[in-house]
Amino acid sequence: MTPKERAEKAAAAMWAGDNASKWAGMAITHIDEGTATLEMIVEAHHCNGHGICHGGVSFMLADSAFAFACNSRNQSTVAQHNVISFIAPGRRGDRLIANATELSLTGRSGIYDVTVTNQDGQRIAEFRGFSRAINGNLFDEE
């Protein structure tokens, strides 16, 4: 199995049980070893009292991209801690795109950067995720 095939199979296994990302309207548009891209359209129910995309929604999108990137080797992995900096607001109708990239993987710990942009390439947020591998796999490898 190639690293990309492993990442795709791991993503399919995770996606099958990921009701939160599906509920929010996300879609996986790219997956490979150590990387993932998820996208979503900002709908009215994603907007806060200021009429802009709620920061928690942008965080959720970035966190989901992070999760698919750090689980791409079929090793069950969870977030240890994450930080986000909001740069510009997402607006209703925007397509938000979260690109996650692995910066470091040493032993059980990883560091991932996720950039969230809109359809015009405007940077919406920068997220850094710190992962920790736990026992288990997403699927049985033969």
N, CA, C and O of each residue as an XYZ file, in Angstrom:
568
protein
N       0.852     -1.175      0.000
C       0.000      0.000      0.000
C       0.900      1.241      0.000
O       1.833      1.343      0.797
N       0.611      2.163     -0.889
C       1.400      3.397     -0.929
C       0.978      4.315      0.217
O      -0.105      4.145      0.778
N       1.824      5.285      0.569
C       1.416      6.230      1.615
C       0.103      6.951      1.283
O      -0.720      7.166      2.172
N      -0.100      7.325      0.018
C      -1.348      8.001     -0.372
C      -2.545      7.067     -0.219
O      -3.596      7.484      0.268
N      -2.395      5.813     -0.631
C      -3.488      4.845     -0.473
C      -3.825      4.634      1.002
O      -4.995      4.533      1.373
N      -2.786      4.570      1.840
C      -3.007      4.420      3.293
C      -3.756      5.637      3.839
O      -4.686      5.497      4.633
N      -3.345      6.824      3.409
C      -3.998      8.061      3.864
C      -5.459      8.093      3.422
O      -6.336      8.480      4.195
N      -5.717      7.689      2.185
C      -7.102      7.672      1.676
C      -7.959      6.679      2.442
O      -9.110      6.968      2.770
N      -7.403      5.510      2.727
C      -8.162      4.492      3.460
C      -8.406      4.936      4.906
O      -9.488      4.720      5.452
N      -7.396      5.555      5.520
C      -7.564      6.069      6.882
C      -8.624      7.164      6.911
O      -9.455      7.205      7.818
N      -8.594      8.058      5.911
C      -9.586      9.137      5.842
C     -10.992      8.567      5.671
O     -11.934      9.040      6.307
N     -11.139      7.564      4.823
C     -12.463      6.954      4.616
C     -12.974      6.334      5.910
O     -14.157      6.446      6.230
N     -12.090      5.684      6.649
C     -12.496      5.068      7.924
C     -12.908      6.133      8.934
O     -13.906      5.974      9.636
N     -12.141      7.217      9.009
C     -12.498      8.305      9.934
C     -13.787      8.987      9.507
O     -14.664      9.241     10.333
N     -13.903      9.286      8.209
C     -15.060     10.016      7.693
C     -16.353      9.261      7.973
O     -17.386      9.872      8.247
N     -16.297      7.939      7.905
C     -17.496      7.122      8.131
C     -18.132      7.411      9.494
O     -19.353      7.345      9.632
N     -17.322      7.728     10.487
C     -17.862      7.998     11.821
C     -17.828      9.462     12.230
O     -18.189      9.795     13.359
N     -17.399     10.340     11.329
C     -17.234     11.759     11.665
C     -18.525     12.523     11.399
O     -18.657     13.212     10.388
N     -19.457     12.392     12.304
C     -20.735     13.084     12.139
C     -20.602     14.590     12.303
O     -21.367     15.338     11.694
N     -19.656     15.053     13.105
C     -19.496     16.487     13.348
C     -19.082     17.230     12.078
O     -19.684     18.247     11.735
N     -18.065     16.734     11.380
C     -17.604     17.407     10.159
C     -18.683     17.374      9.076
O     -18.894     18.360      8.370
N     -19.355     16.247      8.954
C     -20.449     16.145      7.964
C     -21.587     17.096      8.329
O     -22.140     17.769      7.459
N     -21.936     17.152      9.613
C     -23.017     18.028     10.082
C     -22.721     19.485      9.763
O     -23.627     20.245      9.421
N     -21.457     19.875      9.873
C     -21.066     21.258      9.596
C     -21.027     21.572      8.104
O     -20.945     22.740      7.723
N     -21.084     20.548      7.257
C     -21.079     20.761      5.817
C     -19.707     20.676      5.171
O     -19.505     21.190      4.071
N     -18.767     20.036      5.843
C     -17.409     19.931      5.314
C     -17.298     18.816      4.287
O     -18.094     17.878      4.263
N     -16.279     18.950      3.435
C     -15.932     17.913      2.470
C     -14.411     17.810      2.423
O     -13.708     18.816      2.513
N     -13.913     16.584      2.283
C     -12.478     16.364      2.109
C     -12.181     16.526      0.624
O     -12.782     15.847     -0.208
N     -11.259     17.420      0.287
C     -10.922     17.629     -1.122
C      -9.506     17.177     -1.464
O      -9.145     17.108     -2.639
N      -8.706     16.870     -0.453
C      -7.352     16.345     -0.675
C      -6.915     15.591      0.572
O      -7.178     16.008      1.700
N      -6.233     14.459      0.338
C      -5.648     13.714      1.442
C      -4.388     13.025      0.934
O      -4.369     12.470     -0.165
N      -3.358     13.066      1.731
C      -2.118     12.356      1.453
C      -1.396     12.221      2.793
O      -1.865     12.743      3.804
N      -0.276     11.536      2.807
C       0.448     11.354      4.057
C       0.877     12.701      4.627
O       1.649     13.431      4.005
N       0.366     13.025      5.823
C       0.735     14.250      6.510
C       0.054     15.509      6.022
O       0.365     16.597      6.507
N      -0.867     15.398      5.075
C      -1.577     16.573      4.568
C      -3.054     16.256      4.363
O      -3.442     15.113      4.123
N      -3.861     17.303      4.464
C      -5.290     17.169      4.180
C      -5.850     18.553      3.883
O      -5.382     19.562      4.411
N      -6.857     18.572      3.029
C      -7.595     19.798      2.740
C      -9.076     19.498      2.900
O      -9.598     18.546      2.320
N      -9.750     20.330      3.704
C     -11.193     20.253      3.861
C     -11.781     21.602      3.496
O     -11.155     22.641      3.706
N     -12.990     21.581      2.949
C     -13.670     22.801      2.526
C     -15.109     22.790      3.017
O     -15.689     21.737      3.283
N     -15.672     23.995      3.130
C     -17.084     24.138      3.476
C     -17.573     25.511      3.031
O     -16.789     26.453      2.910
N     -18.862     25.610      2.794
C     -19.515     26.878      2.474
C     -20.081     27.453      3.762
O     -20.735     26.743      4.526
N     -19.831     28.743      4.007
C     -20.384     29.414      5.187
C     -21.865     29.691      4.924
O     -22.223     30.463      4.035
N     -22.704     29.046      5.712
C     -24.158     29.198      5.613
C     -24.648     30.135      6.730
O     -23.887     30.494      7.628
N     -25.902     30.515      6.662
C     -26.476     31.435      7.660
C     -26.299     30.901      9.081
O     -26.009     31.667     10.000
N     -26.474     29.589      9.265
C     -26.371     29.022     10.615
C     -24.929     28.943     11.120
O     -24.710     28.569     12.272
N     -23.947     29.282     10.293
C     -22.548     29.353     10.726
C     -22.157     30.758     11.197
O     -21.051     30.966     11.695
N     -23.072     31.715     11.035
C     -22.752     33.116     11.315
C     -23.155     33.514     12.732
O     -24.138     33.021     13.285
N     -22.355     34.429     13.304
C     -22.600     34.905     14.664
C     -23.420     36.195     14.650
O     -23.940     36.594     13.608
N     -23.531     36.840     15.805
C     -24.314     38.067     15.943
C     -23.757     39.255     15.177
O     -24.454     40.258     15.025
N     -22.539     39.176     14.696
C     -21.948     40.229     13.867
C     -22.197     39.980     12.380
O     -21.811     40.784     11.532
N     -22.857     38.836     12.072
C     -23.131     38.505     10.679
C     -21.935     37.929      9.942
O     -21.924     37.886      8.712
N     -20.919     37.483     10.692
C     -19.742     36.861     10.082
C     -19.611     35.430     10.600
O     -20.253     35.044     11.577
N     -18.774     34.662      9.929
C     -18.591     33.263     10.320
C     -18.081     33.189     11.762
O     -17.090     33.829     12.115
N     -18.755     32.421     12.567
C     -18.372     32.228     13.967
C     -16.957     31.646     14.019
O     -16.630     30.732     13.263
N     -16.130     32.175     14.906
C     -14.763     31.690     15.040
C     -14.683     30.206     15.342
O     -13.748     29.529     14.913
N     -15.653     29.703     16.072
C     -15.676     28.273     16.384
C     -15.869     27.418     15.146
O     -15.397     26.282     15.096
N     -16.558     27.951     14.149
C     -16.755     27.222     12.896
C     -15.439     27.162     12.130
O     -15.068     26.108     11.613
N     -14.726     28.301     12.054
C     -13.413     28.308     11.401
C     -12.448     27.380     12.123
O     -11.679     26.660     11.488
N     -12.489     27.398     13.454
C     -11.645     26.510     14.252
C     -12.001     25.054     13.971
O     -11.113     24.215     13.820
N     -13.291     24.753     13.901
C     -13.731     23.385     13.661
C     -13.230     22.876     12.310
O     -12.785     21.733     12.200
N     -13.304     23.722     11.286
C     -12.812     23.339      9.960
C     -11.311     23.056     10.014
O     -10.851     22.036      9.500
N     -10.552     23.955     10.632
C      -9.100     23.768     10.749
C      -8.785     22.510     11.559
O      -7.891     21.745     11.198
N      -9.515     22.298     12.645
C      -9.294     21.142     13.507
C      -9.573     19.843     12.763
O      -8.864     18.855     12.954
N     -10.589     19.836     11.926
C     -10.904     18.635     11.155
C      -9.812     18.349     10.119
O      -9.419     17.196      9.941
N      -9.318     19.387      9.436
C      -8.226     19.185      8.478
C      -6.999     18.638      9.204
O      -6.349     17.711      8.720
N      -6.687     19.208     10.357
C      -5.593     18.734     11.213
C      -5.781     17.255     11.554
O      -4.836     16.471     11.467
N      -6.993     16.880     11.938
C      -7.265     15.496     12.334
C      -7.012     14.526     11.187
O      -6.414     13.470     11.393
N      -7.459     14.870      9.986
C      -7.255     13.966      8.856
C      -5.780     13.893      8.469
O      -5.303     12.833      8.063
N      -5.056     14.996      8.587
C      -3.618     14.976      8.279
C      -2.855     14.123      9.284
O      -2.005     13.323      8.895
N      -3.149     14.285     10.571
C      -2.340     13.578     11.574
C      -2.757     12.113     11.747
O      -2.052     11.355     12.414
N      -3.867     11.706     11.172
C      -4.269     10.297     11.197
C      -3.969      9.591      9.880
O      -4.382      8.447      9.693
N      -3.269     10.239      8.974
C      -3.073      9.730      7.614
C      -2.162      8.508      7.532
O      -2.102      7.864      6.484
N      -1.463      8.177      8.593
C      -0.585      6.996      8.581
C      -1.258      5.773      9.221
O      -0.603      4.759      9.464
N      -2.562      5.871      9.491
C      -3.331      4.783     10.100
C      -2.907      4.503     11.536
O      -3.041      3.379     12.020
N      -2.408      5.501     12.201
C      -2.108      5.428     13.633
C      -3.111      6.348     14.326
O      -3.139      7.546     14.047
N      -3.926      5.810     15.217
C      -4.910      6.654     15.905
C      -4.192      7.790     16.616
O      -3.281      7.569     17.414
N      -4.618      9.006     16.311
C      -3.946     10.202     16.797
C      -4.986     11.234     17.194
O      -5.986     11.411     16.498
N      -4.758     11.914     18.303
C      -5.690     12.922     18.808
C      -4.953     14.242     19.023
O      -3.724     14.297     18.997
N      -5.725     15.294     19.235
C      -5.143     16.608     19.516
C      -4.648     16.651     20.952
O      -5.332     16.202     21.872
N      -3.466     17.188     21.129
C      -2.929     17.440     22.463
C      -3.277     18.864     22.870
O      -3.764     19.095     23.977
N      -3.030     19.819     21.982
C      -3.530     21.183     22.138
C      -3.404     21.904     20.800
O      -2.606     21.530     19.940
N      -4.213     22.947     20.653
C      -4.282     23.697     19.404
C      -4.385     25.182     19.717
O      -4.879     25.571     20.775
N      -3.913     26.008     18.785
C      -4.088     27.454     18.885
C      -4.505     27.975     17.513
O      -4.171     27.396     16.479
N      -5.235     29.075     17.532
C      -5.670     29.673     16.273
C      -5.564     31.186     16.378
O      -5.801     31.769     17.436
N      -5.208     31.804     15.276
C      -5.216     33.262     15.162
C      -6.155     33.615     14.015
O      -5.989     33.143     12.890
N      -7.142     34.449     14.317
C      -8.098     34.888     13.306
C      -7.539     36.134     12.632
O      -7.124     37.081     13.301
N      -7.532     36.124     11.318
C      -6.912     37.199     10.549
C      -7.966     38.069      9.861
O      -7.857     39.296      9.856
N      -8.970     37.440      9.290
C     -10.045     38.158      8.604
C     -11.328     37.354      8.781
O     -11.272     36.142      8.989
N     -12.468     38.004      8.704
C     -13.713     37.257      8.881
C     -14.114     36.476      7.636
O     -13.938     36.933      6.507
N     -14.659     35.280      7.876
C     -15.359     34.577      6.814
C     -16.758     35.154      6.727
O     -17.322     35.589      7.732
N     -17.308     35.158      5.544
C     -18.638     35.738      5.336
C     -19.593     34.704      4.753
O     -19.174     33.746      4.104
N     -20.879     34.915      4.997
C     -21.900     34.021      4.457
C     -21.697     33.897      2.948
O     -21.537     34.894      2.242
N     -21.707     32.660      2.473
C     -21.489     32.378      1.057
C     -20.043     32.068      0.707
O     -19.775     31.530     -0.367
N     -19.099     32.397      1.594
C     -17.689     32.078      1.338
C     -17.472     30.571      1.334
O     -18.132     29.831      2.063
N     -16.543     30.136      0.509
C     -16.034     28.762      0.582
C     -14.747     28.846      1.388
O     -13.763     29.431      0.936
N     -14.754     28.266      2.572
C     -13.560     28.236      3.398
C     -12.778     26.962      3.099
O     -13.348     25.876      2.998
N     -11.478     27.114      2.960
C     -10.585     26.018      2.587
C      -9.501     25.919      3.666
O      -8.780     26.883      3.921
N      -9.397     24.756      4.288
C      -8.394     24.524      5.331
C      -7.355     23.538      4.811
O      -7.657     22.372      4.557
N      -6.124     24.027      4.655
C      -5.005     23.195      4.191
C      -4.107     22.871      5.372
O      -3.493     23.761      5.961
N      -4.032     21.583      5.716
C      -3.205     21.130      6.832
C      -1.921     20.499      6.306
O      -1.933     19.718      5.355
N      -0.808     20.863      6.955
C       0.502     20.345      6.566
C       1.277     19.934      7.806
O       1.344     20.675      8.787
N       1.853     18.761      7.751
C       2.680     18.262      8.843
C       4.033     18.977      8.834
O       4.719     19.014      7.812
N       4.404     19.537      9.973
C       5.707     20.186     10.114
C       6.728     19.255     10.760
O       7.910     19.272     10.414
N       6.254     18.443     11.702
C       7.160     17.598     12.463
C       6.405     16.380     12.978
O       5.257     16.484     13.411
N       7.057     15.234     12.924
C       6.523     14.021     13.539
C       7.695     13.289     14.173
O       8.558     12.743     13.485
N       7.706     13.292     15.503
C       8.784     12.666     16.258
C       8.166     11.773     17.313
O       7.482     12.252     18.217
N       8.401     10.487     17.200
C       7.801      9.555     18.147
C       6.286      9.635     18.075
O       5.699      9.458     17.007
N       5.656      9.901     19.208
C       4.193      9.965     19.259
C       3.654     11.380     19.087
O       2.439     11.573     19.111
N       4.527     12.380     18.914
C       4.098     13.784     18.878
C       4.299     14.404     17.500
O       5.322     14.198     16.847
N       3.294     15.168     17.077
C       3.377     15.854     15.791
C       2.967     17.304     15.910
O       2.258     17.696     16.836
N       3.429     18.097     14.950
C       3.051     19.507     14.853
C       2.550     19.743     13.435
O       3.187     19.339     12.461
N       1.393     20.406     13.334
C       0.735     20.638     12.048
C       0.299     22.090     11.953
O      -0.211     22.657     12.920
N       0.499     22.683     10.797
C      -0.027     24.015     10.525
C      -1.196     23.893      9.568
O      -1.163     23.121      8.610
N      -2.227     24.670      9.848
C      -3.415     24.704      8.994
C      -3.692     26.165      8.646
O      -3.844     27.008      9.530
N      -3.752     26.447      7.366
C      -4.125     27.773      6.892
C      -5.546     27.697      6.356
O      -5.865     26.851      5.520
N      -6.393     28.592      6.848
C      -7.773     28.676      6.361
C      -7.866     29.914      5.475
O      -7.550     31.023      5.906
N      -8.302     29.713      4.237
C      -8.497     30.817      3.289
C      -9.925     30.771      2.763
O     -10.654     29.802      2.977
N     -10.310     31.837      2.072
C     -11.597     31.801      1.373
C     -11.346     31.499     -0.099
O     -10.210     31.254     -0.506
N     -12.404     31.517     -0.886
C     -12.322     31.156     -2.303
C     -11.437     32.099     -3.107
O     -11.004     31.743     -4.203
N     -11.161     33.285     -2.593
C     -10.308     34.254     -3.278
C      -8.857     34.181     -2.804
O      -8.019     34.970     -3.242
N      -8.562     33.242     -1.917
C      -7.211     33.109     -1.396
C      -6.921     34.027     -0.221
O      -5.789     34.066      0.260
N      -7.917     34.764      0.250
C      -7.717     35.635      1.410
C      -7.541     34.770      2.650
O      -8.335     33.864      2.900
N      -6.516     35.047      3.413
C      -6.239     34.290      4.628
C      -7.254     34.669      5.704
O      -7.413     35.844      6.033
N      -7.934     33.668      6.246
C      -8.956     33.850      7.276
C      -8.386     33.536      8.660
O      -8.668     34.244      9.627
N      -7.589     32.477      8.751
C      -7.045     32.074     10.046
C      -5.800     31.219      9.863
O      -5.602     30.582      8.829
N      -4.962     31.225     10.904
C      -3.801     30.338     10.998
C      -3.958     29.521     12.272
O      -4.206     30.067     13.347
N      -3.811     28.223     12.141
C      -4.044     27.263     13.221
C      -2.788     26.409     13.360
O      -2.210     25.995     12.355
N      -2.368     26.146     14.562
C      -1.296     25.180     14.802
C      -1.844     24.107     15.728
O      -2.379     24.392     16.799
N      -1.694     22.865     15.282
C      -2.167     21.727     16.060
C      -1.018     20.842     16.506
O      -0.081     20.582     15.752
N      -1.109     20.386     17.741
C      -0.116     19.494     18.325
C      -0.809     18.161     18.580
O      -1.799     18.099     19.309
N      -0.294     17.113     17.986
C      -0.959     15.814     18.058
C      -0.217     14.844     18.960
O       0.961     15.020     19.273
N      -0.942     13.820     19.364
C      -0.373     12.750     20.174
C      -0.959     11.430     19.699
O      -2.178     11.255     19.714
N      -0.109     10.500     19.278
C      -0.560      9.174     18.864
C      -0.992      8.380     20.094
O      -0.368      8.454     21.153
N      -2.070      7.622     19.929
C      -2.586      6.768     20.988
C      -2.628      5.331     20.455
O      -2.300      5.081     19.295
N      -3.024      4.414     21.293
C      -3.118      3.023     20.849
C      -4.214      2.852     19.809
O      -5.273      3.473     19.898
N      -3.952      2.018     18.838
C      -4.978      1.647     17.864
C      -4.721      2.191     16.474
O      -3.872      3.052     16.245
N      -5.506      1.637     15.554
C      -5.456      2.010     14.147
C      -6.863      2.285     13.663
O      -7.838      1.916     14.318
N      -6.967      2.929     12.521
C      -8.274      3.247     11.938
C      -8.826      2.074     11.126
O     -10.040      1.906     11.011
N      -7.929      1.269     10.570
C      -8.347      0.086      9.819
C      -7.259     -0.982      9.964
O      -6.114     -0.672     10.293
N      -7.627     -2.231      9.717
C      -6.668     -3.327      9.784
C      -5.908     -3.421      8.475
O      -6.508     -3.542      7.407
N      -4.599     -3.366      8.559
C      -3.768     -3.510      7.360
C      -3.436     -4.979      7.174
O      -3.137     -5.697      8.128
N      -3.495     -5.402      5.929
C      -3.236     -6.821      5.638
C      -1.824     -7.052      5.218
O      -1.441     -8.187      4.937
